[in-house]
Structure formats: structure tokens, C-alpha cells
């Protein structure tokens, strides 16, 4: 692992993946790096077990890279503290609501949730997983992002479809599989666990407003 990180370019890749996921094309654009050189560095990092790759639930031609080594800490917090975090998924019926509720327990920075194509209601299974973990989840109607977003918000997409639809408006992306199609308790537990870990890590790195 240390040998894999012994290159400045690979350290930059890890820095970019520390708070969220990204596709190879997004990394290439942000690093201004040729695709063949990026592919070489990613292969080294994947072989060392530093990053993992999985296919998008939205654009199936796209893959997302995720940092897998939790002990790495190459950068500090995001420099600017946002006024609010807005967690976004497609339907605003499960993942984004859970993420916002988890954030309210982890940080004093306000949070909200929204969808790009809101459903009619919150998924009952999302309510159930929140209840099992004693997480307060307000019974509110899913809302469209246009009705929620404001200046100073940091948009965090928790859905591949939403990230690919919003483009640069999605400042951070967490590629979390949608538990709704499966509808099983284990699928919602996995999504909850993934969100809880991501929220805890981001809250640790993002300074709270004074």
C-alpha cells in the first residue's frame, strides 16, 4: 500500500476520493491527466487494495471508484464550511432522507434532503430501518431539489442517477446502491450502514459552523 502511494499523482487521486466517489473521466478532468496515465495509476491503487471499482446504477457504461482503505488520511477537512448540506437521490424516498437524518445526529451544520424525481412518499422500509436504529426520521413528503436548494448549500448525491443528472451541482458523490428495488431488510440495512459510515467520516472532516 505504501509503495502504491509513493507517487504524487496517486496521492492526488486518493485525496479526491477521500470524501466521495468519482468516475475515471471525472478524475481525469479534475487532475488534467491523460486517460492512459490515469488508468495506470488506478490499476496500481486497485491492485494494492486502496480503491475499488463498481458499475453505475445509472449509466451502465460508467464505473465509480471508491476509497477502501479507511486508515488513510492524506487531507484535512473541506476548507469552506457550507451553510447547509442537501442530500439528494432520485426519488427522495429512502437514501437521501436517511442521510439527512444521520447528519443531524452527527453535526451542527443543518441538513435537508431532496430528489430529482420525487416519489409520492417515503419508503416504509426506510422508516423501518430508521426505527430499528432509533434514528428520528420525520414523516415528510419527498421534495424536488429545485424547491429545496439555496445559495451556500453543499449538494451530496447518494444516488448514481442523481449524480449523473446534476453534473457539477453534485459537489460530493456517494455511490450507494438503491435498496428499494430489492426491498429486503438486508438491502436497507446495508444502505443504512454505508450512509452512517460516510456521514460519520464527513462530519469528522467538515468543521461545524461556530
N, CA, C and O of each residue as an XYZ file, in Angstrom:
840
protein
N       0.828     -1.193      0.000
C       0.000      0.000      0.000
C       0.870      1.254      0.000
O       0.592      2.203     -0.733
N       1.926      1.260      0.822
C       2.797      2.432      0.874
C       3.531      2.637     -0.444
O       3.765      3.773     -0.858
N       3.895      1.535     -1.106
C       4.541      1.651     -2.414
C       3.571      2.252     -3.427
O       3.965      3.073     -4.256
N       2.302      1.843     -3.360
C       1.300      2.374     -4.285
C       1.097      3.868     -4.086
O       0.797      4.589     -5.038
N       1.261      4.334     -2.853
C       1.061      5.751     -2.551
C       2.343      6.568     -2.661
O       2.373      7.747     -2.307
N       3.396      5.933     -3.154
C       4.678      6.624     -3.257
C       4.801      7.501     -4.481
O       5.906      7.909     -4.841
N       3.703      7.797     -5.121
C       3.706      8.644     -6.320
C       2.768      9.830     -6.084
O       1.636      9.628     -5.645
N       3.203     11.044     -6.360
C       2.365     12.224     -6.104
C       1.026     12.175     -6.828
O       0.017     12.621     -6.281
N       0.996     11.646     -8.039
C      -0.261     11.587     -8.783
C      -1.259     10.660     -8.102
O      -2.454     10.952     -8.055
N      -0.770      9.550     -7.577
C      -1.673      8.620     -6.903
C      -2.159      9.186     -5.574
O      -3.279      8.900     -5.149
N      -1.333      9.978     -4.923
C      -1.784     10.662     -3.713
C      -2.896     11.661     -4.033
O      -3.839     11.819     -3.257
N      -2.778     12.336     -5.181
C      -3.835     13.265     -5.594
C      -5.148     12.532     -5.830
O      -6.215     13.021     -5.459
N      -5.066     11.348     -6.453
C      -6.265     10.549     -6.691
C      -6.920     10.170     -5.368
O      -8.137     10.278     -5.218
N      -6.117      9.732     -4.421
C      -6.644      9.352     -3.111
C      -7.271     10.558     -2.421
O      -8.326     10.437     -1.799
N      -6.634     11.715     -2.525
C      -7.195     12.937     -1.933
C      -8.600     13.209     -2.481
O      -9.512     13.547     -1.727
N      -8.765     13.060     -3.798
C     -10.048     13.350     -4.412
C     -11.112     12.335     -4.016
O     -12.298     12.664     -3.983
N     -10.703     11.108     -3.718
C     -11.655     10.058     -3.366
C     -11.922      9.983     -1.865
O     -12.753      9.190     -1.422
N     -11.236     10.786     -1.097
C     -11.349     10.668      0.352
C     -12.763     10.947      0.850
O     -13.234     10.266      1.761
N     -13.448     11.929      0.276
C     -14.768     12.333      0.759
C     -15.908     11.832     -0.109
O     -17.067     11.877      0.304
N     -15.595     11.356     -1.305
C     -16.659     10.906     -2.194
C     -16.129     10.076     -3.337
O     -14.918      9.966     -3.528
N     -17.036      9.491     -4.100
C     -16.680      8.628     -5.220
C     -16.575      9.451     -6.502
O     -17.106     10.559     -6.586
N     -15.890      8.900     -7.493
C     -15.747      9.588     -8.770
C     -15.513      8.570     -9.871
O     -14.959      7.498     -9.627
N     -15.934      8.905    -11.077
C     -15.667      8.066    -12.232
C     -14.274      8.386    -12.767
O     -13.740      9.455    -12.472
N     -13.672      7.483    -13.549
C     -12.361      7.793    -14.138
C     -12.366      9.076    -14.958
O     -11.400      9.838    -14.915
N     -13.451      9.327    -15.712
C     -13.493     10.551    -16.517
C     -13.528     11.793    -15.637
O     -12.930     12.811    -15.984
N     -14.223     11.723    -14.503
C     -14.249     12.856    -13.582
C     -12.878     13.094    -12.978
O     -12.449     14.240    -12.846
N     -12.182     12.019    -12.606
C     -10.828     12.163    -12.073
C      -9.884     12.748    -13.114
O      -9.082     13.628    -12.801
N      -9.974     12.264    -14.350
C      -9.096     12.754    -15.411
C      -9.294     14.249    -15.634
O      -8.330     14.986    -15.840
N     -10.562     14.696    -15.593
C     -10.847     16.120    -15.805
C     -10.318     16.963    -14.658
O      -9.743     18.028    -14.884
N     -10.507     16.496    -13.428
C     -10.084     17.277    -12.264
C      -8.572     17.304    -12.121
O      -8.015     18.274    -11.606
N      -7.897     16.242    -12.575
C      -6.436     16.176    -12.467
C      -5.738     16.631    -13.736
O      -4.515     16.769    -13.761
N      -6.517     16.866    -14.797
C      -5.940     17.206    -16.102
C      -4.887     16.162    -16.487
O      -3.753     16.503    -16.823
N      -5.278     14.895    -16.433
C      -4.371     13.778    -16.650
C      -4.840     12.950    -17.841
O      -6.033     12.665    -17.951
N      -3.945     12.559    -18.726
C      -4.336     11.696    -19.856
C      -4.956     10.392    -19.351
O      -4.557      9.871    -18.309
N      -5.935      9.870    -20.099
C      -6.667      8.690    -19.652
C      -5.774      7.463    -19.508
O      -5.990      6.650    -18.609
N      -4.765      7.313    -20.385
C      -3.898      6.132    -20.280
C      -3.025      6.190    -19.032
O      -2.760      5.160    -18.411
N      -2.575      7.393    -18.659
C      -1.777      7.533    -17.452
C      -2.638      7.313    -16.214
O      -2.208      6.666    -15.259
N      -3.861      7.856    -16.232
C      -4.785      7.650    -15.110
C      -5.081      6.159    -14.952
O      -5.105      5.647    -13.833
N      -5.306      5.463    -16.062
C      -5.602      4.029    -15.998
C      -4.460      3.267    -15.334
O      -4.699      2.333    -14.568
N      -3.232      3.656    -15.621
C      -2.071      3.006    -14.981
C      -2.085      3.223    -13.473
O      -1.910      2.279    -12.703
N      -2.294      4.470    -13.055
C      -2.290      4.764    -11.617
C      -3.452      4.061    -10.906
O      -3.289      3.566     -9.790
N      -4.613      4.018    -11.546
C      -5.756      3.340    -10.928
C      -5.508      1.845    -10.784
O      -5.907      1.240     -9.789
N      -4.853      1.252    -11.769
C      -4.543     -0.178    -11.685
C      -3.629     -0.451    -10.503
O      -3.816     -1.439     -9.793
N      -2.651      0.403    -10.283
C      -1.745      0.237     -9.141
C      -2.522      0.339     -7.831
O      -2.331     -0.477     -6.930
N      -3.393      1.336     -7.726
C      -4.168      1.531     -6.495
C      -5.153      0.385     -6.262
O      -5.342     -0.052     -5.127
N      -5.778     -0.101     -7.333
C      -6.711     -1.224     -7.182
C      -5.977     -2.500     -6.772
O      -6.458     -3.252     -5.924
N      -4.826     -2.738     -7.369
C      -4.043     -3.932     -7.034
C      -3.610     -3.908     -5.576
O      -3.549     -4.950     -4.923
N      -3.310     -2.716     -5.066
C      -2.897     -2.579     -3.666
C      -4.084     -2.575     -2.706
O      -3.893     -2.539     -1.491
N      -5.294     -2.610     -3.233
C      -6.477     -2.621     -2.376
C      -6.836     -1.270     -1.801
O      -7.580     -1.193     -0.823
N      -6.321     -0.200     -2.390
C      -6.596      1.144     -1.881
C      -7.940      1.661     -2.401
O      -8.654      2.368     -1.689
N      -8.282      1.308     -3.639
C      -9.552      1.722     -4.209
C     -10.269      0.506     -4.790
O      -9.640     -0.485     -5.160
N     -11.595      0.603     -4.863
C     -12.400     -0.426     -5.513
C     -13.249      0.240     -6.583
O     -13.454      1.454     -6.569
N     -13.741     -0.578     -7.512
C     -14.500     -0.052     -8.648
C     -15.811     -0.833     -8.790
O     -15.830     -2.056     -8.650
N     -16.901     -0.117     -9.069
C     -18.147     -0.801     -9.378
C     -18.945     -0.006    -10.398
O     -18.732      1.194    -10.570
N     -19.863     -0.685    -11.071
C     -20.600     -0.084    -12.174
C     -21.744      0.795    -11.674
O     -22.386      0.487    -10.670
N     -21.987      1.888    -12.387
C     -23.054      2.824    -12.039
C     -24.416      2.166    -12.190
O     -24.638      1.365    -13.099
N     -25.332      2.519    -11.276
C     -26.718      2.096    -11.424
C     -27.461      2.939    -12.460
O     -28.542      2.564    -12.914
N     -26.877      4.071    -12.829
C     -27.495      4.931    -13.826
C     -26.977      4.611    -15.215
O     -27.567      3.808    -15.937
N     -25.873      5.240    -15.586
C     -25.216      4.987    -16.870
C     -24.353      3.735    -16.726
O     -23.275      3.785    -16.133
N     -24.824      2.617    -17.267
C     -24.130      1.347    -17.063
C     -22.779      1.297    -17.765
O     -22.007      0.366    -17.538
N     -22.479      2.276    -18.607
C     -21.161      2.336    -19.226
C     -20.127      2.961    -18.294
O     -18.927      2.890    -18.557
N     -20.588      3.567    -17.217
C     -19.711      4.291    -16.302
C     -19.416      3.443    -15.069
O     -20.261      2.675    -14.611
N     -18.208      3.596    -14.544
C     -17.864      2.976    -13.269
C     -17.469      4.059    -12.275
O     -17.052      5.153    -12.658
N     -17.610      3.732    -10.981
C     -17.203      4.653     -9.920
C     -16.118      4.008     -9.076
O     -16.134      2.806     -8.813
N     -15.183      4.837     -8.665
C     -14.082      4.408     -7.816
C     -14.321      4.902     -6.405
O     -14.778      6.024     -6.186
N     -14.004      4.042     -5.455
C     -14.233      4.354     -4.048
C     -13.001      4.003     -3.240
O     -12.395      2.951     -3.441
N     -12.633      4.882     -2.329
C     -11.516      4.603     -1.440
C     -11.917      3.501     -0.469
O     -12.980      3.571      0.148
N     -11.070      2.485     -0.331
C     -11.414      1.352      0.525
C     -10.554      1.257      1.774
O     -10.862      0.479      2.677
N      -9.487      2.032      1.839
C      -8.576      1.943      2.981
C      -8.896      3.040      3.974
O      -8.497      4.190      3.792
N      -9.619      2.682      5.028
C     -10.136      3.680      5.977
C      -9.036      4.357      6.781
O      -9.251      5.445      7.315
N      -7.856      3.733      6.881
C      -6.798      4.305      7.716
C      -6.073      5.456      7.036
O      -5.317      6.173      7.691
N      -6.285      5.648      5.744
C      -5.619      6.732      5.039
C      -6.239      8.061      5.421
O      -7.461      8.179      5.519
N      -5.406      9.054      5.633
C      -5.915     10.380      5.988
C      -4.992     11.439      5.397
O      -4.350     12.179      6.142
N      -4.915     11.526      4.055
C      -3.956     12.417      3.435
C      -4.356     13.879      3.411
O      -3.506     14.736      3.171
N      -5.633     14.196      3.654
C      -6.039     15.598      3.619
C      -6.844     15.942      4.856
O      -7.304     15.065      5.587
N      -7.001     17.211      5.069
C      -7.787     17.686      6.196
C      -9.224     17.925      5.784
O      -9.670     17.387      4.771
N      -9.969     18.731      6.556
C     -11.369     18.989      6.247
C     -11.532     19.790      4.963
O     -10.573     20.367      4.451
N     -12.762     19.819      4.450
C     -13.074     20.726      3.361
C     -12.851     22.148      3.868
O     -13.340     22.486      4.946
N     -12.125     23.001      3.123
C     -11.774     24.327      3.641
C     -12.962     25.190      4.043
O     -12.945     25.794      5.115
N     -13.982     25.261      3.212
C     -15.103     26.154      3.486
C     -16.262     25.380      4.093
O     -16.679     24.352      3.560
N     -16.778     25.875      5.207
C     -17.925     25.244      5.842
C     -19.201     25.706      5.141
O     -19.480     26.904      5.106
N     -19.978     24.778      4.585
C     -21.217     25.192      3.915
C     -22.265     25.619      4.927
O     -22.184     25.271      6.105
N     -23.242     26.370      4.462
C     -24.340     26.768      5.345
C     -25.263     25.593      5.640
O     -25.892     25.532      6.697
N     -25.337     24.650      4.683
C     -26.219     23.504      4.847
C     -25.778     22.404      3.889
O     -25.217     22.684      2.830
N     -26.032     21.159      4.264
C     -25.830     20.033      3.367
C     -27.192     19.569      2.859
O     -28.140     19.433      3.632
N     -27.279     19.329      1.564
C     -28.507     18.806      0.965
C     -28.171     17.455      0.337
O     -27.403     17.376     -0.623
N     -28.750     16.409      0.886
C     -28.523     15.060      0.389
C     -29.581     14.745     -0.662
O     -30.774     14.946     -0.436
N     -29.131     14.248     -1.816
C     -30.021     14.095     -2.962
C     -29.953     12.682     -3.521
O     -28.870     12.136     -3.733
N     -31.127     12.095     -3.759
C     -31.231     10.882     -4.561
C     -32.347     11.102     -5.575
O     -32.886     12.205     -5.665
N     -32.692     10.105     -6.317
C     -33.687     10.307     -7.371
C     -35.074     10.573     -6.791
O     -35.683     11.603     -7.083
N     -35.575      9.650     -5.973
C     -36.960      9.732     -5.507
C     -37.124     10.461     -4.180
O     -38.247     10.779     -3.789
N     -36.029     10.731     -3.485
C     -36.109     11.329     -2.145
C     -37.052     10.520     -1.253
O     -37.873     11.069     -0.518
N     -36.904      9.191     -1.345
C     -37.800      8.319     -0.596
C     -37.080      7.407      0.384
O     -37.725      6.746      1.197
N     -35.731      7.359      0.321
C     -35.014      6.456      1.225
C     -33.627      6.990      1.572
O     -33.425      7.543      2.652
N     -32.667      6.824      0.653
C     -31.269      7.137      0.981
C     -31.054      8.585      1.397
O     -30.365      8.841      2.385
N     -31.620      9.527      0.675
C     -31.380     10.934      1.000
C     -32.018     11.321      2.332
O     -31.443     12.107      3.084
N     -33.196     10.780      2.633
C     -33.824     11.049      3.924
C     -32.999     10.462      5.071
O     -32.806     11.112      6.098
N     -32.515      9.236      4.892
C     -31.693      8.612      5.929
C     -30.392      9.383      6.133
O     -29.957      9.583      7.267
N     -29.773      9.817      5.036
C     -28.515     10.567      5.144
C     -28.715     11.870      5.898
O     -27.909     12.215      6.762
N     -29.776     12.598      5.582
C     -30.044     13.876      6.268
C     -30.312     13.656      7.746
O     -29.865     14.439      8.583
N     -31.041     12.592      8.072
C     -31.327     12.300      9.478
C     -30.062     11.903     10.232
O     -29.857     12.320     11.372
N     -29.221     11.102      9.598
C     -27.951     10.723     10.219
C     -27.066     11.950     10.421
O     -26.384     12.072     11.438
N     -27.085     12.857      9.443
C     -26.259     14.067      9.561
C     -26.707     14.933     10.732
O     -25.874     15.519     11.424
N     -27.996     15.016     10.956
C     -28.489     15.837     12.067
C     -27.980     15.322     13.414
O     -27.838     16.099     14.359
N     -27.709     14.040     13.508
C     -27.154     13.485     14.742
C     -25.645     13.679     14.841
O     -25.084     13.650     15.936
N     -24.983     13.880     13.692
C     -23.518     13.892     13.663
C     -22.914     15.287     13.651
O     -21.747     15.445     14.011
N     -23.674     16.311     13.248
C     -23.095     17.641     13.051
C     -24.110     18.728     13.365
O     -25.320     18.522     13.274
N     -23.586     19.896     13.738
C     -24.443     21.056     13.966
C     -24.774     21.790     12.671
O     -25.644     22.661     12.666
N     -24.097     21.457     11.572
C     -24.418     22.063     10.284
C     -25.784     21.548      9.838
O     -25.997     20.336      9.833
N     -26.704     22.415      9.469
C     -28.049     21.967      9.072
C     -28.007     21.039      7.859
O     -27.061     21.067      7.072
N     -29.042     20.224      7.722
C     -29.143     19.335      6.573
C     -30.571     19.311      6.065
O     -31.516     19.630      6.786
N     -30.703     18.922      4.802
C     -32.009     18.727      4.177
C     -31.849     17.612      3.155
O     -30.735     17.167      2.877
N     -32.958     17.169      2.601
C     -32.893     16.151      1.560
C     -33.843     16.526      0.435
O     -34.785     17.295      0.625
N     -33.578     15.967     -0.744
C     -34.404     16.276     -1.909
C     -34.200     15.196     -2.958
O     -33.329     14.336     -2.829
N     -35.025     15.258     -4.004
C     -34.915     14.308     -5.100
C     -34.948     15.005     -6.442
O     -35.432     16.132     -6.552
N     -34.436     14.343     -7.459
C     -34.527     14.878     -8.817
C     -35.866     14.507     -9.452
O     -36.346     15.197    -10.352
N     -36.462     13.417     -8.980
C     -37.790     12.982     -9.434
C     -38.522     12.405     -8.223
O     -38.599     11.185     -8.074
N     -39.056     13.262     -7.360
C     -39.589     12.803     -6.073
C     -40.726     11.790     -6.201
O     -41.570     11.880     -7.093
N     -40.718     10.840     -5.294
C     -41.798      9.858     -5.200
C     -42.967     10.453     -4.435
O     -42.911     11.602     -3.997
N     -44.007      9.682     -4.277
C     -45.194     10.163     -3.574
C     -45.030     10.101     -2.067
O     -45.700     10.834     -1.340
N     -44.136      9.225     -1.582
C     -43.992      9.056     -0.137
C     -42.627      8.460      0.192
O     -41.933      7.944     -0.683
N     -42.258      8.540      1.452
C     -41.056      7.847      1.923
C     -41.330      6.351      1.927
O     -42.424      5.912      2.281
N     -40.331      5.574      1.531
C     -40.476      4.119      1.524
C     -40.697      3.597      2.952
O     -39.938      3.954      3.853
N     -41.702      2.775      3.171
C     -41.930      2.211      4.510
C     -40.708      1.472      5.053
O     -40.457      1.502      6.257
N     -39.952      0.817      4.189
C     -38.759      0.091      4.653
C     -37.686      1.044      5.167
O     -36.908      0.681      6.048
N     -37.638      2.273      4.618
C     -36.698      3.271      5.128
C     -37.111      3.709      6.524
O     -36.263      3.904      7.395
N     -38.397      3.862      6.735
C     -38.916      4.192      8.065
C     -38.595      3.069      9.046
O     -38.234      3.316     10.196
N     -38.733      1.837      8.574
C     -38.475      0.682      9.438
C     -37.004      0.602      9.849
O     -36.707      0.344     11.015
N     -36.077      0.820      8.907
C     -34.658      0.707      9.258
C     -34.268      1.843     10.197
O     -33.438      1.650     11.087
N     -34.854      3.021     10.011
C     -34.588      4.129     10.932
C     -35.094      3.799     12.329
O     -34.429      4.096     13.322
N     -36.261      3.190     12.405
C     -36.824      2.820     13.707
C     -35.930      1.779     14.399
O     -35.701      1.866     15.605
N     -35.430      0.807     13.647
C     -34.580     -0.220     14.246
C     -33.322      0.382     14.848
O     -32.801     -0.122     15.843
N     -32.835      1.457     14.248
C     -31.611      2.099     14.738
C     -31.904      3.324     15.602
O     -30.996      4.084     15.942
N     -33.173      3.510     15.952
C     -33.589      4.633     16.794
C     -33.150      5.971     16.215
O     -32.699      6.866     16.931
N     -33.296      6.079     14.898
C     -32.960      7.306     14.187
C     -34.237      8.084     13.907
O     -35.106      7.587     13.190
N     -34.379      9.295     14.454
C     -35.569     10.100     14.169
C     -35.665     10.425     12.680
O     -34.765     11.047     12.116
N     -36.748     10.005     12.052
C     -36.943     10.240     10.623
C     -38.288     10.930     10.429
O     -39.329     10.277     10.504
N     -38.285     12.229     10.184
C     -39.551     12.954     10.034
C     -40.394     12.387      8.895
O     -39.867     12.049      7.835
N     -41.691     12.286      9.115
C     -42.609     11.799      8.074
C     -43.001     12.985      7.195
O     -44.056     13.589      7.394
N     -42.163     13.311      6.236
C     -42.426     14.439      5.343
C     -42.549     13.924      3.914
O     -42.029     12.860      3.577
N     -43.232     14.679      3.094
C     -43.414     14.303      1.690
C     -42.120     14.562      0.927
O     -41.508     15.613      1.117
N     -41.683     13.638      0.067
C     -40.499     13.879     -0.764
C     -40.620     15.176     -1.545
O     -41.701     15.533     -2.011
N     -39.491     15.885     -1.685
C     -39.487     17.196     -2.332
C     -38.483     17.232     -3.477
O     -37.491     16.503     -3.477
N     -38.759     18.089     -4.446
C     -37.857     18.268     -5.584
C     -36.700     19.169     -5.179
O     -36.866     20.089     -4.378
N     -35.536     18.897     -5.737
C     -34.351     19.681     -5.400
C     -34.557     21.166     -5.675
O     -34.078     22.005     -4.911
N     -35.260     21.503     -6.748
C     -35.471     22.912     -7.085
C     -36.211     23.663     -5.980
O     -36.055     24.876     -5.840
N     -37.009     22.951     -5.201
C     -37.769     23.575     -4.126
C     -37.003     23.635     -2.801
O     -37.489     24.194     -1.818
N     -35.813     23.060     -2.789
C     -35.051     22.941     -1.536
C     -33.737     23.707     -1.579
O     -33.366     24.361     -0.604
N     -33.036     23.630     -2.697
C     -31.665     24.138     -2.761
C     -31.619     25.660     -2.639
O     -32.508     26.371     -3.109
N     -30.545     26.138     -1.988
C     -30.339     27.574     -1.804
C     -28.847     27.872     -1.914
O     -28.018     26.961     -1.888
N     -28.520     29.135     -2.036
C     -27.117     29.540     -2.067
C     -26.427     29.096     -0.783
O     -27.007     29.181      0.300
N     -25.204     28.629     -0.902
C     -24.450     28.206      0.264
C     -24.615     26.748      0.609
O     -23.968     26.263      1.536
N     -25.483     26.014     -0.126
C     -25.672     24.594      0.132
C     -24.548     23.766     -0.490
O     -24.020     24.102     -1.550
N     -24.201     22.692      0.186
C     -23.300     21.682     -0.371
C     -24.169     20.491     -0.759
O     -24.767     19.854      0.109
N     -24.245     20.185     -2.047
C     -25.064     19.085     -2.532
C     -24.253     17.799     -2.504
O     -23.176     17.711     -3.093
N     -24.793     16.801     -1.805
C     -24.169     15.477     -1.724
C     -25.144     14.480     -2.333
O     -26.203     14.216     -1.763
N     -24.791     13.926     -3.491
C     -25.654     12.927     -4.107
C     -25.335     11.556     -3.523
O     -24.171     11.195     -3.344
N     -26.393     10.798     -3.229
C     -26.227      9.454     -2.677
C     -26.810      8.427     -3.650
O     -27.177      7.320     -3.258
N     -26.887      8.809     -4.904
C     -27.531      8.021     -5.947
C     -26.817      8.303     -7.264
O     -26.609      9.463     -7.620
N     -26.440      7.249     -7.993
C     -25.733      7.436     -9.257
C     -26.574      8.193    -10.277
O     -26.062      9.063    -10.981
N     -27.864      7.865    -10.361
C     -28.753      8.558    -11.305
C     -28.743     10.065    -11.043
O     -28.597     10.857    -11.974
N     -28.897     10.457     -9.786
C     -28.948     11.881     -9.442
C     -27.619     12.562     -9.740
O     -27.590     13.678    -10.260
N     -26.522     11.894     -9.410
C     -25.201     12.476     -9.656
C     -24.995     12.736    -11.139
O     -24.510     13.799    -11.526
N     -25.361     11.772    -11.967
C     -25.156     11.907    -13.406
C     -26.105     12.932    -14.016
O     -25.775     13.559    -15.023
N     -27.270     13.105    -13.422
C     -28.219     14.108    -13.906
C     -27.807     15.520    -13.510
O     -27.981     16.459    -14.287
N     -27.260     15.675    -12.306
C     -26.952     17.013    -11.795
C     -25.601     17.541    -12.249
O     -25.396     18.754    -12.268
N     -24.675     16.660    -12.615
C     -23.366     17.118    -13.070
C     -22.601     17.848    -11.989
O     -22.452     17.341    -10.878
N     -22.111     19.047    -12.310
C     -21.247     19.776    -11.380
C     -21.976     20.282    -10.142
O     -21.337     20.627     -9.148
N     -23.285     20.330    -10.187
C     -24.030     20.736     -8.997
C     -23.813     19.743     -7.861
O     -23.919     20.098     -6.687
N     -23.511     18.501     -8.215
C     -23.212     17.468     -7.224
C     -21.755     17.623     -6.790
O     -20.839     17.146     -7.458
N     -21.561     18.299     -5.660
C     -20.205     18.580     -5.193
C     -19.509     17.337     -4.640
O     -18.311     17.144     -4.850
N     -20.262     16.501     -3.937
C     -19.753     15.234     -3.431
C     -20.703     14.134     -3.860
O     -21.917     14.334     -3.914
N     -20.141     12.964     -4.166
C     -20.992     11.845     -4.580
C     -20.657     10.593     -3.784
O     -19.495     10.203     -3.667
N     -21.699      9.971     -3.240
C     -21.560      8.676     -2.570
C     -22.376      7.676     -3.381
O     -23.604      7.748     -3.425
N     -21.683      6.754     -4.014
C     -22.338      5.778     -4.899
C     -22.881      4.628     -4.060
O     -22.199      3.627     -3.839
N     -24.116      4.786     -3.598
C     -24.738      3.819     -2.689
C     -25.873      3.107     -3.412
O     -26.796      3.764     -3.893
N     -25.828      1.789     -3.502
C     -26.876      1.047     -4.219
C     -28.263      1.334     -3.660
O     -28.447      1.465     -2.450
N     -29.229      1.427     -4.559
C     -30.609      1.697     -4.177
C     -31.220      0.441     -3.547
O     -31.289     -0.598     -4.203
N     -31.666      0.519     -2.285
C     -32.259     -0.657     -1.643
C     -33.713     -0.907     -2.051
O     -34.255     -1.977     -1.775
N     -34.343      0.066     -2.700
C     -35.777     -0.035     -2.985
C     -36.122     -1.170     -3.950
O     -37.079     -1.898     -3.686
N     -35.386     -1.359     -5.065
C     -35.757     -2.456     -5.968
C     -35.756     -3.825     -5.295
O     -36.633     -4.644     -5.570
N     -34.785     -4.089     -4.416
C     -34.777     -5.359     -3.701
C     -35.851     -5.374     -2.612
O     -36.568     -6.360     -2.440
N     -35.945     -4.264     -1.883
C     -36.982     -4.132     -0.869
C     -36.800     -4.979      0.370
O     -37.707     -5.069      1.198
N     -35.630     -5.610      0.513
C     -35.400     -6.501      1.642
C     -34.833     -5.741      2.834
O     -34.263     -4.659      2.693
N     -35.004     -6.334      4.007
C     -34.443     -5.726      5.205
C     -32.932     -5.618      5.103
O     -32.356     -4.612      5.518
N     -32.275     -6.649      4.551
C     -30.820     -6.618      4.451
C     -30.343     -5.531      3.494
O     -29.300     -4.921      3.731
N     -31.088     -5.276      2.413
C     -30.709     -4.217      1.473
C     -30.767     -2.852      2.142
O     -29.880     -2.022      1.942
N     -31.808     -2.619      2.934
C     -31.924     -1.332      3.626
C     -30.910     -1.224      4.761
O     -30.417     -0.132      5.044
N     -30.594     -2.333      5.409
C     -29.563     -2.314      6.451
C     -28.196     -1.993      5.843
O     -27.409     -1.253      6.433
N     -27.922     -2.544      4.676
C     -26.639     -2.263      4.018
C     -26.546     -0.787      3.635
O     -25.515     -0.150      3.847
N     -27.626     -0.247      3.069
C     -27.633      1.173      2.704
C     -27.466      2.052      3.938
O     -26.724      3.034      3.908
N     -28.154      1.701      5.023
C     -28.046      2.468      6.266
C     -26.609      2.450      6.788
O     -26.068      3.490      7.163
N     -25.998      1.272      6.810
C     -24.629      1.147      7.317
C     -23.651      1.952      6.477
O     -22.768      2.624      7.010
N     -23.812      1.882      5.159
C     -22.937      2.633      4.262
C     -23.090      4.126      4.496
O     -22.097      4.847      4.587
N     -24.328      4.595      4.594
C     -24.579      6.014      4.839
C     -24.045      6.464      6.193
O     -23.467      7.545      6.309
N     -24.237      5.639      7.210
C     -23.776      6.001      8.550
C     -22.258      6.177      8.572
O     -21.749      7.111      9.192
N     -21.539      5.284      7.900
C     -20.086      5.405      7.853
C     -19.630      6.633      7.102
O     -18.698      7.317      7.524
N     -20.289      6.916      5.983
C     -19.916      8.085      5.187
C     -20.222      9.377      5.936
O     -19.414     10.306      5.932
N     -21.375      9.438      6.572
C     -21.756     10.634      7.329
C     -20.779     10.875      8.468
O     -20.343     12.007      8.678
N     -20.429      9.830      9.206
C     -19.510      9.989     10.331
C     -18.160     10.506      9.857
O     -17.560     11.364     10.505
N     -17.678      9.988      8.726
C     -16.377     10.410      8.218
C     -16.404     11.861      7.754
O     -15.487     12.628      8.048
N     -17.462     12.240      7.026
C     -17.551     13.615      6.544
C     -17.735     14.590      7.699
O     -17.144     15.670      7.694
N     -18.538     14.226      8.680
C     -18.743     15.105      9.830
C     -17.445     15.326     10.591
O     -17.219     16.403     11.142
N     -16.592     14.306     10.622
C     -15.296     14.412     11.289
C     -14.387     15.402     10.556
O     -13.605     16.115     11.185
N     -14.493     15.440      9.234
C     -13.581     16.257      8.434
C     -14.114     17.650      8.150
O     -13.344     18.563      7.853
N     -15.427     17.817      8.239
C     -16.029     19.106      7.908
C     -16.248     19.903      9.183
O     -17.052     19.493     10.020
N     -15.569     21.018      9.362
C     -15.733     21.779     10.599
C     -17.133     22.331     10.740
O     -17.710     22.842      9.780
N     -17.674     22.228     11.936
C     -19.006     22.777     12.200
C     -18.950     24.292     12.236
O     -17.933     24.888     12.593
N     -20.049     24.894     11.862
C     -20.124     26.352     11.935
C     -20.057     26.789     13.390
O     -20.643     26.154     14.267
N     -19.352     27.860     13.635
C     -19.200     28.336     15.016
C     -20.446     29.080     15.473
O     -20.500     29.553     16.609
